[in-house]
Amino acid sequence: MTGDSPVNKPLIELVAFLKEMRLERDWSEADLEGVAGLPAHTVRDYERDPEKLTLEVAERVIYVTHPSQIVEAHLQRAHGKDPSGMPKWLLNQMEAQMLVIEAAFCIDEKRFPAALEALDRALVLDRRPERHGQFFLSKAAVLGELGRELQALEALERAESCLDPDKPTLWLRLRLDQLYFLCYAQRFENAAALLAQARELAASVGKPADRLELDWLSGRVFAGLGRLDEALSLLKKVYGEHREAGHAVEAVSAALDAVAVLTAQGDLASVREMARELESWTQRRKLTDASRSTLRMFCKLAGSGLKPERAKRLAGDFRKTDTRLTRPYMIPV
């Protein structure tokens, strides 16, 4: 849900595209800076570190890099003309690329309505089906953060219809997100039908974090289907691994899902034991105030006989207290 991540691949690709256009015109970094009116070393900085490329700089570079001569660009700009000469479809694709990067920045800042607006604009500008698949994956993630989970499922259906079949990492992300939102909708039979393919994808291209997320989601699916022993085994495993790694949100989330299973089994002694174990987590600074408050509520109720439905609600309430997205947000590619 949080963690360090490399630079977004689309941002790297955008920088590579801009550099390619510069080199095709045999422009030095200083030439491009002069034509685009950029401060010295701007081009050098973003070509070496793509994170330093801002939307404003990218727009300026795209605006001036198509003419074959620097003088031509100067003259056209001086007369108020558009020197790009780029085909409309390419301009639209580049604008869509910048909008997707803008959406990622908005997600990092938790400005989800702005992120959704940027993604919707990108969908209009770039009509390539494979790009729509990626855009809809991000849109589903944003809709989930806005509490519009059923609309997120619809966005994932749209993504599935146009994802590149040769991009297994995207299909894994799709399946994990579908499992998450299907569990929210309590459509456990539908979720169970996706588990086999999700396991194959996780085994072939998944990272350890993906496989652990799949174990957590599988535990929730099994719990929803009444396969309580299998569910408890998986959820305890996930809780233990996240606890050892110090992942507070993920650990407590899995623990509360395990508690819901224990209450369904009538094992209140184990529920109280789990409450004693989790009580120290109420002081963890890695948890939000809302997360700690929900956890304290569980610890308080555990001693007075927690009912299964209340335990499920607490687990669901806890999931809503923090984002499930990585920061910085990684655009699906």
N, C-alpha and C positions, 0 to 999 in steps of 0.2 A: 504493500500500500504506500510505502514510502521507500526511498533508497536512492543511491547514486546510480546514474545511467550514463551511457555514452551519448555523444551528440546525436540528434535525430538524423536518420539516414536521408530523409528528403532535404534537409538543410544542407548536408554535404553535397547532395546531387545538384542543388541549386547553385552552390558556389562553384562546382565543377563546370556547370553550364555557362555561368558568367565568365569564368576564366577562359573557357574554350572560345567564346565569342571575342574576348579581348585578344587572344593569341592569333585568331584567324585574321584579325586586322593588323597584326604586327604592332600592337600598341604596348608600350611599357606600362608599368603600374602608374608612373607619373603622368603619362599621356592620358590615360583613362581618368585619372583624378582631375586633370585640367579640363577635359571636355565635360565631365559630369559636375564640375564645381564642388569636388569633394576635398576635405582636408588632406594634407600630406599623410602618407602611410596608411590611409584608409583601406586601399585595395590590398596592400601587402598584409595588413592585419587580418582581414577576413579570409584571404586565401590561405593563410597559415592556421587560422583558428575560426572555423565557420560560425561559431557561437557569437562572434563579433559582427556578423552581418545583420543589420537591422532592415526592417521593411522599407524604410525611407531610402536607404542606400541602394537596396536591390532595385527599387523602382527607378531610381536615377540611372543606374547602370544599364538596365534593360532599355531605357528610353534612348540612350545615346550609342549603344554598341553595334547597331546594325549597319550604319553607313560604312563604306569601304575606306573613306578618307577622313582624317580628323578635321581638315579644313571644311569639308562638306558639312560635317556635324555642327561646327561652329557657325557656318553661314545659315544653315536651316534654323538653328535655334535662335539666331539673331533676328530672323524674319518671322519668328513665332510659329514655325512649321514643325510638325512631328517628324523627326528624323529617323524614326525607327525603321519604317519600311517593312516591318515584320508582318507576315500574314495574320489575319484576325484570329484564326484558330490557335496559332502559337501564342499570341498575346493573351488569349483567354486561358490557355493552359498554364502559362506562367503566372497570371494573376491568381488562378485557382491554387497554384502551389504556394504562393505567398499567403493566401487566405487560410490554408491548412496550417501553415507555420504560425500564423496569427492565432488560430484556434488553439494550438498547443500552448502558446504563451498564456492565453486566457484561462485554459484549464489549470495551468500551474498556479495562476492567481485566483482560482476558484470563481472566476467570472463566467459561469456556465451559460447563461443566456447569450452573452456575447460570443462565446465559442460556438454555440448552436447556430447563431446567425451567420458566422463566417463559414461554417461547413455547408449550410444551405446555399450560400452564394457560390461556393466552390462547386457544388453539384450542378448548378445551372451553367457555369462557365466551362467546365471540363466534362465532355460527354463520353469519354472513354469508359466502357463497362468495367474494365479492371480497376480503374481509379475510383469508380463509384463504389465498388466493393470495399475498398479501403476507407473511403469517406463515410460510408454507412457504419462501418465498425466503430469509428470515432464518434459518430453521431449517437449510436446506441450507448456508448460509454457516458456521454454527456447527458442523455436523457435519463439514464440511471441515477446520475448524481442529482438531477432535478426532481427525483421521486416519480418519474414517469416510466415505470418499469415495463408496463404493457406496451407502450409505444417503443421502448427499447427493443423488445422482442420483435416487433414489426420491422424495425430498422435492420435487425439481424437477418430477418427473412429476405429483405431486399439485398443485403450484402451477400447472402448465400447464392442468390440468383445470378450474381455477376462476378464472384471471386475467381481469380485465375486458378485453374485446377493444378497448376504446377507450382503453387506457392503453399507448401504444407504448413509453414509457420503461421500464415494467415488463417488457414483452416483450423489450426489448433486454437488460435485466439478466438475464432468464431465459436467453436464448440465449447470452450470454457465459458465464454460469455452467455451462450445459450443455456448452458447448464445452470449458471447462476440465476438468470432471470426466470427460467422454468421452475426452479425451486421456489423462487419468490411467488410465482403464480400457482404453486402447489400442483403443477402438472408433472407429477413424478414419473408416470408411465412414459410420457414423451421424453423426459430427461433420460430415463433408463435406456431408451433406444439409441441414444447418442454415446453411451459410455464406451462401448467397444471401440468405435472409431477414435474417440478421444484418447483412449489408452494407447492405441497404435501410433497416433501422431505424437503423443507425449514421449513415447519410447524412442521414436526415430529422430525427432527434431526438438523436443522440449528441453528446457533447462530444469535444474532441480526445483526451482520455485514453481514452474508449471506443473511438474509431477506432484508436488505437495498440494498445490491448489486443487488438482484433480482428485487427489485422495480426500480432501476436505469436502468437495462437492459430491463425490461418490458417497461419502458418509451421510450427507444430508439427503441424497436420493434414497439410499437404503432405509434411512429412518422414516422417510415419507411413505415408503412401500411396506413398512412394518417389519423389515428385516433388521431387528434391533441389535442383535449380537454383532452382525457384520458392521453395522453403522457405528456402534460403540468402539469396536476395535480400531476402525479407521480414524475416528475422531480423536481418540486418545493418542494414537500415533502422531497425528498432525499437531495436536496440542503439545506433546512432548518435544517434537522437533523445533517448533517455533519458540517454545520456552527456552530451550537450550541455546537457540540463536539470539535470544533477547528481542524477538519480534512481539512486542506487547499486544498490539491490536489483533494480529492474527492468532496469537496464542489464546487470548481471552475469548475471541470469537469461537474458536474450535472448542474450547472448554465449555462454554455456555450451550453450544449445540450438543455436546456430550451430556451435559446436565439434563437437557430436555429428554434425551433418551433414557437416562437413569430414572427420571421421575416417571416416565411411561412404564418402566420395568418395576416401579415401586421400591427402588433401592434408595431410600431416603438417607440411609447411613452414609452411602457413598456421596450423595449430594452434599451432606453437611461436611464431609471430609474435603470435597472439592472447594466448598466455600471457605474453609479455613486456609486452604492452600492459596486461593485467589485473593484473600483479604489484603495481603501485602501489595498486590498489584493496584489497589485503589490509590496508592501514593505515587505511582509511576508517572513521571513527567512526560513520558512518551504518549500517554493517553490524553485525549482531550477532556475538558471538564465534563462534557456530556457523557463521555465514555466512563469516566470514574463514577459519576453519579449513578449510571445504570448498573455498574458493577457493585456499588455499595448497596443498591436496592436488592440485588440478588443475594448478597451475603446476609442481609437482614432477614429476607424471607426464607432463606434456606433453613434456618433454625426453627421455623414455625410450621413446617410441612408445606413445601412448594408443590402446587398442582401442575400437572403436565401442560395444560394450555397456557398457564401463566409463565411457565418455563420457556415455552416456544416463543411467547411474545417478548420476553426479556432478551432472548437470543436475537430475535429480529430487530428489536429496538437498539441493541448494541451495534449491530451491523450498520445502522443508519447514523451512528454518531461520528463516523470518520469516513473519508474517501477511500474507495478501494483501488484508486488509480495511482500509478507510480508518479513520483515527482523527481526530475522533470518528466512530463508526460511523453511517452514514446509513441509517435504516430505509427500505426500499423503499416508495415511495408513488406 
